[in-house]
């Protein structure tokens, strides 16, 4: 039987965007890519790939 657990921090800055920080499953941890979320918790550069990529790398 596979057991899945969502990894979250408190506060969870990704919660409004329904983005999972990571998932634990059977002793493994699966992480997703970095989101272009600014220090204010908002998505940066909506519709602008270059701005989002820059913010993701800064994060």
C-alpha positions in Angstrom: 0.0 0.0 0.0 1.4 3.4 -1.0 1.1 6.2 1.6 1.3 9.8 0.4 1.9 12.8 2.7 2.0 16.4 1.6 4.9 18.4 2.9 4.0 21.9 4.2 5.6 24.7 6.1 3.9 27.1 8.4 3.1 29.6 7.0 2.7 28.0 3.6 3.3 30.7 1.0 2.2 28.4 -1.8 -1.2 27.6 -0.3 -3.1 30.3 -2.3 -1.7 28.9 -5.5 -2.6 25.3 -4.7 1.1 24.3 -5.2 2.4 21.4 -3.2 5.9 22.0 -1.7 6.7 18.2 -1.8 5.1 14.8 -1.4 6.4 12.0 0.7 5.6 8.5 -0.7 7.0 5.2 0.6 10.3 6.7 2.0 10.8 9.0 -1.1 10.4 12.7 -1.3 9.1 14.2 -4.6 9.6 18.0 -5.0 8.3 20.3 -7.7 9.9 23.1 -9.5 10.2 26.6 -8.0 7.4 29.1 -8.5 7.8 32.7 -9.4 6.4 34.0 -6.1 7.7 37.3 -4.8 8.4 38.3 -1.2 4.9 39.6 -0.9 3.4 36.2 -1.7 2.1 37.2 -5.1 3.0 35.7 -8.4 5.5 37.8 -10.3 5.4 38.7 -14.0 2.0 37.1 -14.9 2.3 36.4 -18.7 6.0 37.3 -18.8 8.2 34.2 -19.0 11.5 36.1 -18.5 10.3 37.9 -15.3 8.9 34.6 -13.9 12.1 32.7 -14.7 14.2 35.4 -13.1 12.1 35.3 -9.9 12.1 31.5 -9.8 15.9 31.5 -9.9 16.0 34.2 -7.2 13.8 32.1 -5.0 
